[in-house]
Every structure is written in structure tokens, then in C-alpha cells.
Amino acid sequence: MTSKAKTPIASDTATDQSQRIDKWLWFTRLTKTRSQASRMISDGKVRINKARVQKPASLVRIGDVVTAMINRNLRVLEVRELGDRRGPASEAKLLYNDITPDIPAKSKRRSAAMKSPTREPGSGRPTKRERRKLDRFRDKYETDLEGL
């Protein structure tokens, strides 16, 4: 019986280093779990070089720009390095360069009608009407950020 030796894959060279986007998001501590990163990607909340990513197995390379909506916050990150493990936060920050635009400056230009509904502390849960106003405000804010 002869055994077939497996040959190494040619694309695994030093010049073509890449990593799965879900792993990279997890290594950078932008998500708590890889499955959460996969869900974000499947929901269309992640872009690589302005192209929407649909599969968690999509590859990210050094120099790519990753745009993600994480906890209703827009993050624009340039990939500096690919991670080997999920280490402490100090190591995770070395994997990317944060180039997120200054969003509060843009929010100052919003009209007075777009102000968030306020509630007095201790007044209980919002009514159905207040909840709808809050949802409309949040939806409008998220659609404004998608254009970036």
C-alpha cells in the first residue's frame, strides 16, 4: 500500500498572507465570539475596501480597510497585521489602525426635529408612542451612517 503525501498549498506563501474576516474581528476584540462576528458579516454589517462582505470565510489582508457597524457605532479600521491568537486588548490594538471619521461633528448639523426623545429618570418604561419615536430616530441615524 502506498500512501499519498499531501503537498502544501501554493497560496500559503509569505507574500500572500490573509486571514478569515471573522477570525480577524475576533482577534481584534471587536466581537466577543467568532459566531457573533459571523452573524455580523452575514447581516451585511461589515465591508472590506467598501465592498460588502457576505461570507465569514472572506479573506482580509494587510492594508485592507474594514468598515463595521458594531453596537450601533461605525468603525473604520485599517488592517496592520494578522493575528495569531486572541490575546489581551493591548495586543489586539496593534492589529489595526483606527481611522474612524469624526461622527459627532456631523451630528451637530442635524435639525432640531431629529433630537432624541427624552424621558425623566424613574418614569418607567416608554409608552408605545414614545417607543415608535425612538425607533424612528434610531433607524434614521443608522441610514445616515450607511452612506459613509
C-alpha distance (Angstrom), angle and dihedral (degrees) to the residues before:
residue distance angle dihedral
M1 . . .
T2 3.74 . .
S3 3.74 122.6 .
K4 3.76 121.2 -142.8
A5 3.78 113.7 -129.2
K6 3.77 115.0 -137.8
T7 3.75 115.0 -125.6
P8 3.79 120.7 -142.0
I9 3.77 116.9 -103.4
A10 3.80 112.6 -101.8
S11 3.83 94.8 -139.3
D12 3.82 90.9 64.4
T13 3.80 93.6 85.0
A14 3.79 127.7 129.8
T15 3.81 93.0 -109.2
D16 3.83 94.2 55.0
Q17 3.80 101.1 49.7
S18 3.76 113.8 162.2
Q19 3.79 139.4 154.5
R20 3.79 136.7 -160.7
I21 3.80 110.9 -90.4
D22 3.82 93.6 -131.4
K23 3.81 90.6 54.7
W24 3.78 92.3 46.8
L25 3.82 92.4 50.9
W26 3.79 89.1 50.2
F27 3.82 93.6 46.9
T28 3.81 90.7 51.0
R29 3.82 89.9 53.0
L30 3.80 93.1 -122.8
T31 3.81 88.0 127.1
K32 3.77 129.2 31.9
T33 3.81 96.1 -135.6
R34 3.78 137.9 20.2
S35 3.78 90.0 -121.7
Q36 3.82 89.4 56.5
A37 3.82 88.7 51.1
S38 3.82 90.2 49.5
R39 3.79 90.9 50.4
M40 3.82 91.3 50.9
I41 3.79 90.4 51.0
S42 3.81 93.2 47.4
D43 3.82 89.9 49.8
G44 3.82 89.6 56.3
K45 3.81 96.8 -113.5
V46 3.81 94.9 127.6
R47 3.80 130.4 70.8
I48 3.78 131.5 -176.6
N49 3.82 114.4 -155.0
K50 3.85 90.2 -15.0
A51 3.83 92.2 -55.6
R52 3.80 115.8 117.6
V53 3.80 112.4 -117.9
Q54 3.81 117.8 -139.2
K55 3.80 102.6 174.1
P56 3.82 128.1 58.9
A57 3.82 88.2 -143.1
S58 3.81 91.7 64.7
L59 3.77 111.3 124.5
V60 3.77 127.2 -118.3
R61 3.81 122.4 -162.3
I62 3.79 135.2 -165.3
G63 3.81 109.0 -79.3
D64 3.82 95.5 28.2
V65 3.80 119.2 129.1
V66 3.80 114.5 -130.1
T67 3.81 118.6 -161.5
A68 3.80 117.1 -168.2
M69 3.79 139.2 168.5
I70 3.80 104.1 -136.0
N71 3.82 118.2 178.0
R72 3.83 91.1 -19.1
N73 3.82 90.5 -53.1
L74 3.77 124.0 114.9
R75 3.83 113.8 -129.7
V76 3.81 123.7 -173.0
L77 3.80 112.4 -169.4
E78 3.78 133.3 178.1
V79 3.80 113.2 -145.5
R80 3.81 109.3 -121.0
E81 3.79 99.5 169.0
L82 3.78 141.3 -3.9
G83 3.77 116.1 -114.5
D84 3.78 128.4 -121.5
R85 3.79 96.0 -165.0
R86 3.79 143.3 -2.4
G87 3.76 98.9 -93.8
P88 3.78 133.6 164.6
A89 3.79 121.3 -50.0
S90 3.79 91.9 -101.7
E91 3.84 89.5 60.8
A92 3.81 92.3 42.6
K93 3.81 92.4 57.2
L94 3.81 89.5 58.8
L95 3.83 90.6 63.2
Y96 3.81 94.9 68.1
N97 3.78 145.1 28.5
D98 3.82 112.4 -135.8
I99 3.82 109.6 -133.6
T100 3.80 97.1 164.8
P101 3.83 112.1 154.7
D102 3.78 119.4 -118.5
I103 3.82 102.4 -93.8
P104 3.86 99.6 178.5
A105 3.82 90.9 65.6
K106 3.80 89.5 58.4
S107 3.81 93.0 46.2
K108 3.82 90.3 59.2
R109 3.81 88.5 66.8
R110 3.79 92.4 60.1
S111 3.77 116.9 111.8
A112 3.77 123.1 -105.3
A113 3.81 89.1 -108.6
M114 3.82 89.7 66.5
K115 3.80 94.7 62.0
S116 3.77 114.8 126.9
P117 3.80 115.9 -103.7
T118 3.79 110.6 -106.5
R119 3.79 130.0 -144.9
E120 3.73 129.0 -164.0
P121 3.81 114.4 -112.6
G122 3.79 112.7 -96.3
S123 3.79 94.9 17.9
G124 3.80 93.0 122.6
R125 3.77 130.8 -125.8
P126 3.79 120.0 -15.5
T127 3.78 118.6 -97.1
K128 3.78 120.1 -115.5
R129 3.81 90.3 -100.3
E130 3.81 92.9 50.3
R131 3.79 90.9 46.8
R132 3.81 91.4 53.5
K133 3.81 90.7 50.1
L134 3.79 90.1 50.8
D135 3.82 92.1 48.6
R136 3.82 91.5 49.7
F137 3.80 89.9 50.8
R138 3.80 93.1 49.7
D139 3.83 93.2 46.1
K140 3.79 91.1 50.5
Y141 3.82 91.7 49.1
E142 3.82 92.8 49.9
T143 3.80 93.4 49.6
D144 3.82 89.5 51.3
L145 3.81 89.5 55.7
E146 3.82 95.0 49.1
G147 3.79 90.6 70.3
L148 3.81 92.1 64.0
